[in-house]
Amino acid sequence: MREAPTSFSPSTTPVDDHPELIFHEGDSTLGHTIWLIFVGALIYGGLLVQASPQDYRGRIYGVCGLMVLAIAAQLTLRYRSNVAAVRVLAVGGWIFATYAAVVGEGVRAPILIAYPVILIFSGWMLGVRYCLGLLVVSCVAVIFMAMGQQVGIIGNLRPATPVMMTVVYLFVLAMTATLTIYLLDLFRERYREERRLNDEITLHLKAVEKREGYQRALIENFPFMVWLKDEQGRYLTVNQAFVKGFGWPSAEAVVGKTDLDIAASNIMQMARPEDLTVFTSSSLSPVEELIDIGGERRWCETCKSPVLVDGRVVGMVGYARDITARKAADAAIAESRNLLRAVIDTAPVRVFWKDRSLSYLGCNAAFARDAGMAHPQDVIGRDDYQMRWADQAESYRAADRAVLESGIARLNEEECRTTADGQETWQRVSRVALRNAQNETIGVLGIYEDITEARLAAAELERQRNHSDCG
């Protein structure tokens, strides 16, 4: 692929409507044109040798000035830039043509040829402002030269010989042909460049359309509401779930609207400050909020994140997922758990459950009191070695482990247990295996009741019976 033309640095770039219509850095056309000017001046100077002394003295200064101009332009091209060299040629050429007309033949064919060539050259190479500037000063110069020629101040030099005029015309024709060929090549190059850029733009637009199609399909396939806003809070795009949720006829009808246009004002007055918070922060965690959707208050999980371009916030993307059913299910589960907890806590027995490592996962309030804990939450994570009955922990754990390994319940076993105040009590204990949905044993559930008084009463009754038999 051909490389694009070399761009100029800010110090050498001409201030112009068409800065691309200039000799590119490294292009030899400008240097050849300057040498052509120098050679033309030499040829014209050689012809002056054969002219009369009056013609020689009148025109030799102009030839010398043209050669000096060519040398100055060549040095400027070598040590400065193309643009500076073109400026030297345009301005210096105009000064030279004006001087030659003033000291020479005045307003005649040579000046009428030189001025248009300079104007065309400056216009194409340097732009409109240079061309207009030279046009104004050229008109002023022609008017003054015509007035001076009318009163006989200038234009007293005899016309140049046919040979000299032929050389001048051939030189002008060569310059014109050179510039014309260059401009044609330049236009062809620009045309090829524009064709290439147009092809690239077309391919890029097709890629953008394809990517936008993918993005639209992605947004539409979300089963919840998705939207994109600009930094003023106006909607840029929404999906069909959004359209159906708020009862709009189409996604296009939503574009350009704000929150106040979409839903109830009391809800959107809360949404707008949240959007502003998103615009000034990097992200926002999902929140649960009530939104008026289709005339019905629905629980939604919403999340909004800023859209960044080059580190600057240019918009916001967000989604809202209807979680009303989930909230109802969570409430039902919470109510069920609360009921189960109330049953466990009010039952006249102690209840506990452990994981496979025999650490406590939970218990009821009565068990916590036996363990000397203020709340059942304090028992979670402990094992029997960390309880008041640590000296009996091994026997308790052995019974629990037997249920875990065999999966067989052990019911109504009597055990001695130390209470929080150090007293020994007797309990009737039942242990069963806890199983998950895959019927895998994941822990053990224990229930026991205090039978200390019953045992003491039975012992007292036995003692009295034995005493009666002895009497």
C-alpha positions as MATLAB code, in Angstrom:
seq = 'MREAPTSFSPSTTPVDDHPELIFHEGDSTLGHTIWLIFVGALIYGGLLVQASPQDYRGRIYGVCGLMVLAIAAQLTLRYRSNVAAVRVLAVGGWIFATYAAVVGEGVRAPILIAYPVILIFSGWMLGVRYCLGLLVVSCVAVIFMAMGQQVGIIGNLRPATPVMMTVVYLFVLAMTATLTIYLLDLFRERYREERRLNDEITLHLKAVEKREGYQRALIENFPFMVWLKDEQGRYLTVNQAFVKGFGWPSAEAVVGKTDLDIAASNIMQMARPEDLTVFTSSSLSPVEELIDIGGERRWCETCKSPVLVDGRVVGMVGYARDITARKAADAAIAESRNLLRAVIDTAPVRVFWKDRSLSYLGCNAAFARDAGMAHPQDVIGRDDYQMRWADQAESYRAADRAVLESGIARLNEEECRTTADGQETWQRVSRVALRNAQNETIGVLGIYEDITEARLAAAELERQRNHSDCG';
ca = [
       0.000    0.000    0.000;
       1.336    3.432   -0.939;
       2.267    5.619    1.997;
       0.356    8.825    2.631;
       2.148   12.113    1.895;
       4.495   13.326    4.557;
       2.857   15.847    6.886;
       4.525   19.152    7.743;
       5.524   20.216   11.187;
       3.538   23.081   12.731;
       6.361   25.551   12.033;
       6.359   24.890    8.262;
       2.728   24.065    7.571;
       1.110   26.900    5.531;
      -2.008   28.457    7.000;
      -4.293   27.729    4.094;
      -7.635   26.358    3.018;
      -5.924   23.571    1.063;
      -2.631   22.763    2.784;
      -2.300   19.481    0.889;
      -1.814   21.328   -2.446;
       1.883   21.945   -1.843;
       5.131   20.314   -2.803;
       5.755   17.390   -0.483;
       8.974   17.285    1.492;
      11.499   15.282   -0.525;
       9.751   16.010   -3.854;
      12.339   17.088   -6.467;
       9.846   18.973   -8.672;
      10.315   22.246   -6.816;
      14.110   22.033   -7.041;
      13.937   21.351  -10.794;
      11.585   24.311  -11.254;
      14.015   26.623   -9.446;
      16.920   25.414  -11.609;
      14.744   25.986  -14.686;
      14.317   29.603  -13.610;
      18.066   29.971  -13.141;
      18.854   28.455  -16.583;
      16.224   30.659  -18.242;
      17.842   33.734  -16.673;
      21.272   32.644  -17.956;
      19.946   32.161  -21.490;
      18.205   35.514  -21.429;
      21.403   37.138  -20.109;
      23.375   35.579  -22.957;
      20.999   37.104  -25.452;
      21.450   40.511  -23.817;
      25.158   40.412  -24.714;
      24.163   40.789  -28.338;
      21.722   43.640  -27.605;
      22.435   47.348  -27.748;
      24.114   48.976  -24.741;
      20.859   50.729  -23.823;
      18.915   47.462  -23.873;
      21.732   45.715  -22.034;
      21.886   48.220  -19.187;
      18.138   48.301  -18.808;
      17.600   44.560  -18.601;
      20.778   43.126  -17.075;
      19.666   44.165  -13.596;
      16.452   42.207  -14.032;
      18.395   39.131  -15.193;
      20.727   39.387  -12.227;
      17.749   39.807   -9.899;
      16.102   36.673  -11.366;
      19.293   34.643  -10.860;
      19.630   35.905   -7.300;
      15.979   34.939   -6.710;
      16.584   31.406   -7.991;
      19.701   30.993   -5.819;
      17.863   32.328   -2.744;
      14.954   29.965   -3.367;
      17.310   27.004   -3.789;
      19.121   27.829   -0.531;
      15.802   28.242    1.262;
      14.669   24.872   -0.085;
      17.874   23.220    1.085;
      18.119   24.699    4.577;
      14.515   25.587    5.463;
      11.495   23.919    3.881;
       9.458   23.569    0.717;
       6.831   26.018    1.907;
       9.383   28.719    2.693;
      10.981   28.252   -0.753;
       7.614   28.575   -2.486;
       6.948   31.789   -0.578;
      10.328   33.172   -1.661;
       9.532   32.355   -5.300;
       6.039   33.857   -5.172;
       6.921   37.080   -3.378;
      10.350   37.483   -4.980;
       8.974   36.682   -8.434;
       6.296   39.325   -8.056;
       8.879   41.909   -6.929;
      11.142   40.989   -9.857;
       8.298   41.189  -12.411;
       7.208   44.555  -11.043;
      10.768   45.917  -11.123;
      11.288   44.641  -14.672;
       8.097   46.348  -15.815;
       8.925   49.650  -14.076;
      12.463   49.939  -15.487;
      11.523   48.298  -18.765;
       8.551   48.423  -21.048;
       5.838   49.178  -18.488;
       2.389   47.659  -18.895;
       2.972   45.475  -21.926;
       2.916   41.782  -22.767;
       5.721   40.609  -20.410;
       4.091   41.965  -17.272;
       0.674   40.741  -18.407;
       2.183   37.256  -18.699;
       4.246   37.329  -15.485;
       1.510   38.446  -13.095;
      -1.029   35.720  -14.042;
       1.637   33.007  -13.815;
       2.676   34.219  -10.356;
      -0.958   34.409   -9.206;
      -1.689   30.889  -10.433;
       1.507   29.590   -8.850;
       0.848   31.217   -5.474;
      -2.815   30.250   -5.530;
      -2.209   26.545   -6.141;
       0.868   26.228   -4.012;
       0.213   28.554   -1.085;
      -3.537   28.959   -1.048;
      -6.278   31.517   -1.336;
      -4.929   34.177    0.996;
      -1.543   34.466   -0.721;
      -3.238   34.583   -4.122;
      -5.695   37.283   -3.081;
      -2.926   39.304   -1.459;
      -0.790   39.227   -4.613;
      -3.870   39.975   -6.723;
      -4.547   43.179   -4.784;
      -0.967   44.452   -4.930;
      -0.734   43.449   -8.628;
      -3.833   45.477   -9.486;
      -2.435   48.455   -7.602;
       0.948   48.071   -9.343;
      -0.612   47.820  -12.810;
      -2.706   50.938  -12.176;
       0.313   52.963  -11.036;
       2.476   51.655  -13.883;
      -0.225   52.562  -16.403;
      -0.447   56.065  -14.939;
       3.361   56.410  -15.003;
       3.523   55.147  -18.564;
       0.800   57.615  -19.546;
       2.860   60.546  -18.323;
       6.107   59.132  -19.737;
       7.835   58.301  -16.452;
       8.249   54.591  -17.166;
       8.090   52.401  -20.249;
      10.711   54.348  -22.238;
      12.860   51.267  -22.913;
      12.574   49.918  -26.414;
      10.625   46.669  -26.743;
      12.656   43.499  -26.569;
      13.772   41.881  -29.773;
      11.748   38.969  -31.204;
      14.433   36.532  -30.113;
      14.281   37.818  -26.522;
      10.497   37.663  -26.507;
      10.665   34.143  -27.904;
      12.948   33.105  -25.051;
      10.617   34.730  -22.511;
       7.559   33.030  -23.981;
       9.304   29.647  -24.149;
      10.396   30.070  -20.550;
       6.838   30.944  -19.464;
       5.464   27.983  -21.427;
       8.000   25.642  -19.792;
       7.100   26.941  -16.350;
       3.405   26.615  -17.071;
       3.823   23.069  -18.414;
       5.897   22.055  -15.395;
       3.336   23.390  -12.949;
       0.461   21.898  -14.926;
       2.072   18.443  -15.005;
       2.805   18.655  -11.315;
      -0.757   19.680  -10.489;
      -2.165   16.886  -12.626;
       0.040   14.365  -10.848;
      -0.984   15.892   -7.558;
      -4.673   15.620   -8.407;
      -4.237   12.027   -9.531;
      -2.427   11.253   -6.302;
      -5.116   12.949   -4.251;
      -7.794   11.095   -6.198;
      -6.112    7.744   -5.553;
      -5.697    8.687   -1.897;
      -9.348    9.665   -1.619;
     -10.415    6.425   -3.310;
      -8.301    4.460   -0.858;
      -9.676    6.434    2.089;
     -13.226    5.994    0.815;
     -12.663    2.250    0.529;
     -11.257    2.142    4.052;
     -14.151    4.230    5.374;
     -16.626    1.932    3.632;
     -15.004   -1.139    5.142;
     -14.884    0.556    8.533;
     -18.560    1.527    8.321;
     -19.484   -2.019    7.394;
     -17.452   -3.316   10.324;
     -19.146   -0.777   12.616;
     -22.583   -1.803   11.322;
     -21.720   -5.451   11.867;
     -20.425   -4.752   15.364;
     -23.508   -2.693   16.150;
     -25.642   -5.591   14.925;
     -23.836   -7.928   17.311;
     -24.217   -5.443   20.149;
     -27.910   -4.970   19.387;
     -28.429   -8.744   19.322;
     -26.559   -9.036   22.607;
     -28.672   -6.325   24.248;
     -31.929   -7.749   22.890;
     -31.121  -11.262   24.139;
     -30.860  -10.135   27.745;
     -34.015  -11.266   29.571;
     -34.094   -8.023   31.550;
     -34.107   -4.296   30.852;
     -30.857   -2.802   29.493;
     -30.185    0.825   28.537;
     -27.423    3.227   27.557;
     -27.445    6.966   28.367;
     -25.282    9.917   27.425;
     -23.708   12.235   29.989;
     -26.834   14.430   30.010;
     -28.951   11.446   31.041;
     -30.662   11.011   27.650;
     -31.321    7.474   26.472;
     -29.168    6.380   23.525;
     -30.516    2.849   23.188;
     -32.727    0.396   25.056;
     -33.758   -3.227   24.488;
     -37.224   -4.689   23.925;
     -37.534   -5.746   27.560;
     -37.210   -2.057   28.502;
     -39.764   -1.051   25.864;
     -42.300   -3.643   27.027;
     -41.674   -2.927   30.688;
     -42.482    0.772   30.386;
     -45.099    0.418   27.640;
     -43.405    2.378   24.849;
     -44.171    1.568   21.211;
     -40.560    1.052   20.139;
     -36.947    1.511   21.172;
     -36.612    4.427   18.745;
     -39.382    6.262   20.589;
     -37.312    6.136   23.797;
     -34.092    7.479   22.277;
     -33.478   11.061   23.359;
     -35.863   10.834   26.310;
     -34.865   11.268   29.953;
     -35.972    9.463   33.104;
     -38.703   12.020   33.704;
     -40.163   11.195   30.284;
     -40.117    7.445   30.887;
     -41.706    6.687   34.253;
     -43.327    8.160   37.337;
     -41.688   11.382   38.480;
     -41.307   10.330   42.107;
     -39.291    7.277   41.131;
     -37.181    9.141   38.599;
     -36.383   11.934   41.034;
     -34.496    9.218   42.951;
     -32.979    7.696   39.811;
     -31.457   10.951   38.560;
     -29.210   11.531   41.635;
     -28.065    7.914   41.345;
     -27.153    8.514   37.702;
     -25.161   11.596   38.676;
     -23.352    9.507   41.286;
     -22.447    6.990   38.573;
     -21.145    9.762   36.299;
     -18.781   10.957   39.026;
     -17.621    7.514   40.216;
     -15.985    4.489   38.640;
     -18.747    1.948   39.355;
     -21.835    1.280   41.420;
     -22.832   -2.027   43.020;
     -26.241   -3.572   42.238;
     -29.067   -2.260   44.384;
     -32.628   -3.438   44.957;
     -35.347   -0.848   44.485;
     -39.043   -0.491   43.707;
     -39.808    0.673   40.149;
     -43.163    1.482   38.578;
     -43.358   -0.906   35.594;
     -46.550   -1.097   33.596;
     -48.513    0.594   36.362;
     -47.334   -1.941   38.926;
     -44.733   -1.544   41.628;
     -42.069   -4.198   41.053;
     -38.878   -5.029   42.882;
     -35.862   -4.708   40.558;
     -32.160   -5.284   40.925;
     -30.470   -2.381   39.133;
     -26.833   -1.729   38.334;
     -25.341    1.320   36.627;
     -21.758    1.783   35.435;
     -20.045    4.721   33.691;
     -18.898    4.499   30.065;
     -15.338    5.812   29.719;
     -13.625    7.065   26.559;
      -9.987    8.106   26.980;
     -10.533    8.288   30.724;
     -13.511   10.662   30.416;
     -17.075    9.702   31.362;
     -19.267   10.017   28.260;
     -22.303    8.051   29.359;
     -23.745    5.310   31.491;
     -24.881    1.716   30.915;
     -27.330    0.013   33.219;
     -29.710   -2.882   33.651;
     -32.786   -3.611   35.756;
     -33.811   -7.188   36.494;
     -37.273   -7.938   37.894;
     -36.738   -9.789   41.187;
     -40.277   -9.498   42.549;
     -40.775  -13.294   42.455;
     -37.392  -13.837   44.073;
     -38.174  -11.295   46.777;
     -41.472  -13.067   47.463;
     -39.684  -16.413   47.614;
     -37.017  -14.966   49.913;
     -39.723  -13.567   52.165;
     -41.455  -16.962   52.248;
     -38.186  -18.716   53.035;
     -37.393  -16.168   55.750;
     -40.843  -16.633   57.246;
     -40.421  -20.395   57.137;
     -37.021  -20.141   58.797;
     -38.371  -17.840   61.445;
     -41.210  -20.286   62.128;
     -38.783  -23.201   62.313;
     -36.531  -21.209   64.624;
     -39.517  -20.349   66.831;
     -40.513  -24.025   66.995;
     -36.977  -25.117   67.846;
     -36.521  -22.396   70.453;
     -39.880  -23.047   72.176;
     -39.643  -26.841   72.172;
     -39.029  -28.239   75.706;
     -35.937  -30.066   74.472;
     -32.373  -29.183   73.517;
     -31.551  -29.261   69.814;
     -28.144  -29.083   68.103;
     -26.645  -29.980   64.757;
     -23.038  -30.505   63.628;
     -21.073  -30.830   60.397;
     -18.966  -33.829   59.417;
     -16.010  -32.493   61.402;
     -18.299  -32.438   64.457;
     -18.240  -28.657   64.800;
     -21.514  -27.059   65.813;
     -23.551  -25.506   62.997;
     -26.379  -24.346   65.231;
     -28.566  -25.006   68.227;
     -31.637  -23.718   70.018;
     -31.726  -21.292   72.943;
     -32.099  -24.022   75.573;
     -28.951  -25.799   74.365;
     -27.064  -22.484   74.387;
     -28.081  -21.906   77.984;
     -26.833  -25.378   78.952;
     -23.524  -24.489   77.279;
     -23.315  -21.191   79.159;
     -23.720  -19.096   76.009;
     -25.846  -15.975   75.761;
     -27.049  -16.716   72.241;
     -27.173  -19.764   69.929;
     -24.905  -17.823   67.509;
     -22.081  -18.098   70.073;
     -22.042  -21.874   69.750;
     -21.506  -21.952   65.966;
     -18.013  -23.091   64.961;
     -17.106  -24.621   68.327;
     -16.621  -28.307   69.078;
     -17.174  -30.285   72.254;
     -13.591  -29.721   73.433;
     -14.427  -25.996   73.665;
     -17.590  -26.513   75.705;
     -18.097  -26.885   79.461;
     -18.291  -30.636   79.075;
     -14.830  -30.881   77.554;
     -13.888  -33.784   79.864;
     -16.775  -35.784   78.356;
     -16.222  -34.569   74.806;
     -14.637  -37.771   73.513;
     -17.624  -39.913   74.443;
     -20.066  -37.453   72.845;
     -17.992  -37.254   69.680;
     -17.720  -41.037   69.499;
     -21.513  -41.311   69.574;
     -21.829  -38.595   66.895;
     -19.148  -40.230   64.729;
     -20.890  -43.589   64.897;
     -24.066  -42.021   63.464;
     -22.063  -40.217   60.733;
     -20.251  -43.370   59.651;
     -23.166  -45.772   59.804;
     -26.027  -43.455   58.968;
     -28.101  -45.307   61.594;
     -29.976  -43.278   64.180;
     -29.276  -43.754   67.865;
     -32.425  -43.019   69.881;
     -33.233  -42.434   73.535;
     -29.735  -43.000   74.907;
     -29.095  -41.713   78.401;
     -25.959  -39.648   78.930;
     -24.450  -37.666   81.771;
     -23.712  -34.023   80.848;
     -22.141  -31.157   82.807;
     -24.171  -27.927   82.881;
     -22.897  -24.352   82.832;
     -22.795  -24.162   86.641;
     -20.793  -27.386   86.905;
     -23.656  -29.704   87.919;
     -24.010  -33.132   86.420;
     -27.326  -33.847   84.756;
     -28.796  -36.770   82.895;
     -30.247  -36.451   79.438;
     -32.093  -38.733   77.080;
     -30.321  -38.190   73.733;
     -31.329  -39.081   70.171;
     -28.997  -38.680   67.192;
     -29.862  -38.953   63.493;
     -27.803  -38.373   60.356;
     -28.344  -35.172   58.352;
     -28.530  -35.806   54.597;
     -28.496  -33.502   51.554;
     -30.524  -33.732   48.350;
     -28.131  -36.411   47.049;
     -28.754  -38.506   50.190;
     -25.194  -37.897   51.343;
     -24.509  -37.634   55.060;
     -23.415  -34.057   55.768;
     -23.754  -33.913   59.553;
     -25.598  -35.081   62.616;
     -28.737  -33.775   64.389;
     -29.102  -34.259   68.107;
     -32.049  -33.833   70.474;
     -31.993  -34.362   74.177;
     -34.184  -33.688   77.206;
     -33.221  -33.357   80.854;
     -34.284  -36.488   82.790;
     -32.335  -35.688   85.927;
     -35.448  -35.161   88.069;
     -37.081  -38.230   86.641;
     -34.001  -40.308   87.482;
     -33.868  -38.809   90.971;
     -37.570  -39.539   91.496;
     -37.126  -43.085   90.261;
     -34.132  -43.545   92.562;
     -36.092  -42.199   95.525;
     -39.016  -44.494   94.727;
     -36.645  -47.473   94.528;
     -35.059  -46.454   97.800;
     -38.438  -46.261   99.544;
     -39.482  -49.616   98.097;
     -36.265  -51.209   99.350;
     -36.768  -49.584  102.763;
     -40.302  -50.912  102.912;
     -39.179  -54.441  102.102;
     -36.536  -54.289  104.821;
     -39.089  -53.138  107.418;
];
